Amino acid sequence: MKNLFILAGGKSKRLGFDKLYLKIGNQRVVQIIDKIIGSLFDKKFIVVKNGYIEFEGFEVIKDIIEIDAPVAGVLTSLMVSRTNKNFIIACDMPFAKKELVEYMLGFDGYDAVVPYYNGYFEPLFCVYSKAFLEKALDFIDKGIFSLSAILQSSNIKKIELNEILRFDPCFESFKNINTQSDLEEANERFRRALSSQV
């Protein structure tokens, strides 16, 4: 059993609206993510901070932990999950490579399987097991909300740069949309891709 959790963290200060409603072309980024990697999973969830929205094919759940940090969405996902294969991705990452996600899902026996390059983790493009939950809750009790700090103290499989590039040679999977400029760039890329298919 494999689960997909897409984290929608609420209103973006830089964009001025909830990233859950981000669109590239005429498609929501959530739908783009689903089209690219959704077929890898048995169950699919969207984790929201507030309110409620319906997405076909997804169960929508609300953050259980009231912390204004991404760790809240990860903890909520793992509390809901009944499996050790939980791929968690931010809702503003439209360029995920299916082959990379599939590769990451192939590892067993770790608290997390996470891309790691230039000294940084990608905690919102990560496969988490239920074992990560207990460790993360201990850190939360100590007032530590950094996913990277929790990952450093966990039994993890690092997906190193050479492994990432094997499946994503243009290094696009971790690009996210934080600003209007990012959004314009993503739309331009979408238009180029469409025109190349004509």
N, C-alpha and C positions, 0 to 999 in steps of 0.2 A: 504493500500500500504506500503510495506516494502522494503527498499533499503539496499544493501550491498556495502560498499566502502572498497576496499583494497588499503592501502597507500603504494606506492613504493617511498621511499624518496631519491633515487639516489644512488651514489656509496658509499659503506661501506669502511671506512678507514682501519678497522681491517681485513676485508675479501679481500679487494682489487678489488672488482667488485660490480656491482649493485645487490642488494638483490632480485630484481625482477626476476633475472635469477637463483636464488638458486634452487638447485635440491636435493631431497632426493630419493635415488634409481634412477629411471629414470624419476621421475615426478618433475615438478616444484612445489615449495611450494604453489604458487598461485592455482595450480590445486588441490593440496591436500586440501587446505582450501575450495575450491569450492565443492569438493566431500563431505566434512564433513558437511558444513552448507549452501551451495548454495541453496538447495531446500526450505529453509525457506523464500526466498526473491522473490519479483516480478521483481525487476530490479537489475542488478549487474554492478559495475563500478570498474575500476582500475584508481587511481590517480597517475600520474607520474610527476616528476619534470621537466624533459626535454625529448625531442625526442618523438617518437611515436612507439607503438608496438601493434600488434593485438593479442587478446586472444578471442577464441571462447566463445560466450555467455556473453561477457563483453563489455561495452562501455568504451573506454579509454579517459580520460580527463586530461588536463594539469593544474598544479597549477596556479590559478589565482592570488594568493597573493605571491609576491616575498620576502618571509622571509625564512631564512635557519633554520627552526624549524618545528616540527611536526604539530604545530597549523596551518601552511599554508595548509596542506592537509585536515585537519578537516574543515577549513573555506571554502575551495574550494568545498568540498563535500556538505556542507550545502547550499552553493550558487546555486549549480546545482540541489539540491533535491527539490521535490515538496511535500514531505511528512514529517511527524513528527517521523517516525520510520526509523532511519538511523544507522545501525550497522557499526561501523568503526573499522577496524582491521589492524595491520601492516602486511606487506607481508612476514614477517619472523617468523610467529607464526603457525606452522603446527599441533599443538596438541589441538586446540580448541575443546571443548566439545559441541556438538549440543544441548544437554539438557540444559546446562547453558545459551547459547545464546537464546534459545527459552523462557526460564524463564525470562530473561532480557527484551525480546521484549513484555512481557505480562503486563508491567506497563505503565500507561498513566498519563499525567498531569505534567511531570517533564521536566526540561531543558535537563537533562541527567540521564541515569541509568548506574552506574559505579561500578565495583568491588572495594572494599576498605578493606585493611587488613594491620596490622602492621603499621598503620599510613600513608599508601601510597595508591594512586589511580592507576588504570590501565586505563589511558585515551585513549590508543590505543587498547582497547577491551571494547568498550563502545557504548551504544545506545544514540544518540544525537537527540534532536528535533530542529526544525527551530528556536525556541525561544533562543537557546544557541548562535546563530549566532550574534544577536545584542549585547549581553553582551560581547562576545569575541571581536568583533570589537572595542568596547569601551576600552577594555584592550589594544588592539594592538595600538590604538591611543595614549595611555599613555606609550607605549614602553614596555609593559609587555607581554611576549610571552609564559609564562608557562601555559600549559593546567591545571595543578594541581591548580595553583593560581586562574584561571578562574572558575574551578569547585567548589572550596571552596566558591566562592561568588555567586554561582548559586543555583537554586532550583533543588536539585538532590536527587535521590534515591540511597543510598549506598547499594550495595550488599555486606553484611558482610561475614566474614570468614565462619561462620556456614552455610550460604546459599550456598556459593561457594562449600564447601566440600560435600554438599548434592548431587551435580551434578558432581563434579570433585574431588572424594576422594583422588586421587593421586596428586592433585594440579598441573596439567600439562598445563592447557589452556594458561597460561601467559608465558610459556617458549618460548624464542625467540633465534634466531641464530645470534650471534654477532661475533663469532670467529671460526677459523678452528676447534678448539676442540669441540665447540658446534655442528658444522656440522658433525664431525666424530661420535659424540655421537648420533645424530639424525639418521644418516645412520645405525649405529649399532642397534638402536632400531627398525628401519624399517626392517632390516634383521631378527631380532629375531621374529618380528610379522609375517613375511612371513613364517619362518620355523615352527612356531607353528600352521600354517594353513595346513601344509603338512601332 
